[in-house]
Amino acid sequence: MAVYVDRPLWRFAGRKWCHLLADSPEELHGFAARLGITRLSYQGPPKTSAPHYDITGLERSRALALGAVACGREEIVAVFRRVRVPNGKWREQTSLAARAGRKRAAGS
């Protein structure tokens, strides 16, 4: 499991912004919390199909210091494709997977 950041290329409100993504929603939210980024900054289904946070260049530097993987354009696009949720069904898929895991653990 890993957390990924691309280069800060997009300008908004006088800052350059980039994306913070992770292999799992739990890892994404946990890492964002370690950076001090509130859940209000989260971007995910149904607003967007790829769960992520938009972060500033300064937050990116801190993310890299905490172990995030720096990605170029092609790499971050591959991560977006891997973690995106078809039709905004992330919560449903996550809960179905969790239920299936609990059933297997219980021996059902």
C-alpha positions as CSV (number, residue, x, y, z in Angstrom):
1,M,0.0,0.0,0.0
2,A,1.2,3.5,-0.8
3,V,0.3,7.1,-1.0
4,Y,1.1,9.1,-4.1
5,V,1.5,12.8,-5.1
6,D,1.9,14.4,-8.5
7,R,3.7,17.6,-9.3
8,P,1.9,20.9,-8.3
9,L,0.9,22.2,-11.7
10,W,-2.5,23.7,-11.3
11,R,-2.8,27.3,-10.1
12,F,-5.7,28.4,-7.9
13,A,-6.0,31.1,-5.3
14,G,-2.4,32.2,-5.8
15,R,-1.0,28.7,-5.1
16,K,0.0,25.6,-7.1
17,W,-2.0,22.5,-6.4
18,C,-1.5,18.8,-6.9
19,H,-3.3,15.5,-6.0
20,L,-2.9,13.1,-3.1
21,L,-4.0,9.5,-3.8
22,A,-3.6,6.2,-2.1
23,D,-4.2,2.5,-2.7
24,S,-7.1,2.4,-0.2
25,P,-9.6,4.9,1.1
26,E,-8.5,4.2,4.7
27,E,-4.8,4.9,3.8
28,L,-5.8,8.1,2.0
29,H,-7.8,9.5,4.8
30,G,-5.3,8.5,7.5
31,F,-2.4,10.0,5.6
32,A,-4.3,13.2,4.9
33,A,-5.1,13.4,8.7
34,R,-1.3,13.1,9.4
35,L,-0.7,16.0,7.1
36,G,-3.4,18.0,9.0
37,I,-5.7,18.1,6.0
38,T,-9.4,18.1,7.0
39,R,-11.9,15.7,5.6
40,L,-13.7,18.7,4.1
41,S,-10.9,18.8,1.5
42,Y,-11.7,15.3,0.3
43,Q,-12.8,14.8,-3.3
44,G,-14.5,11.5,-4.1
45,P,-17.7,9.9,-5.3
46,P,-20.1,11.1,-6.3
47,K,-18.3,14.3,-7.1
48,T,-15.4,12.6,-8.8
49,S,-14.7,9.0,-9.6
50,A,-11.1,8.9,-8.1
51,P,-10.9,9.4,-4.3
52,H,-8.2,12.0,-3.7
53,Y,-7.3,15.2,-1.9
54,D,-6.2,18.4,-3.7
55,I,-3.1,19.7,-1.8
56,T,-0.8,22.6,-2.1
57,G,2.9,22.5,-3.1
58,L,3.8,23.0,0.6
59,E,1.6,20.1,1.7
60,R,3.2,18.0,-1.1
61,S,6.6,18.6,0.4
62,R,5.4,17.5,3.8
63,A,3.7,14.5,2.2
64,L,7.0,13.4,0.6
65,A,8.8,13.8,3.9
66,L,6.2,11.5,5.4
67,G,6.8,8.8,2.8
68,A,4.4,9.6,-0.1
69,V,5.6,8.5,-3.6
70,A,6.3,11.3,-6.1
71,C,4.7,10.6,-9.5
72,G,5.0,12.1,-12.9
73,R,2.0,12.6,-15.1
74,E,1.9,9.1,-16.6
75,E,2.3,7.5,-13.2
76,I,-0.4,9.6,-11.5
77,V,-2.8,8.9,-14.3
78,A,-2.2,5.1,-13.8
79,V,-2.9,5.5,-10.1
80,F,-6.1,7.5,-10.9
81,R,-7.2,4.7,-13.2
82,R,-6.4,2.0,-10.6
83,V,-8.3,3.6,-7.7
84,R,-11.2,5.2,-9.5
85,V,-14.6,4.0,-8.7
86,P,-17.0,3.2,-11.5
87,N,-20.3,5.1,-11.3
88,G,-19.4,6.6,-7.9
89,K,-20.2,3.3,-6.1
90,W,-17.2,3.5,-3.8
91,R,-19.1,3.3,-0.5
92,E,-21.3,0.5,-1.7
93,Q,-18.3,-1.5,-3.0
94,T,-16.3,-0.9,0.1
95,S,-19.2,-2.0,2.3
96,L,-19.8,-5.1,0.2
97,A,-16.1,-6.0,0.3
98,A,-16.1,-5.5,4.1
99,R,-19.2,-7.7,4.6
100,A,-17.7,-10.4,2.4
101,G,-14.4,-10.3,4.4
102,R,-16.4,-10.6,7.7
103,K,-18.3,-13.6,6.4
104,R,-15.0,-15.3,5.3
105,A,-13.5,-14.5,8.7
106,A,-16.5,-15.9,10.5
107,G,-16.4,-19.1,8.4
108,S,-19.7,-18.6,6.5
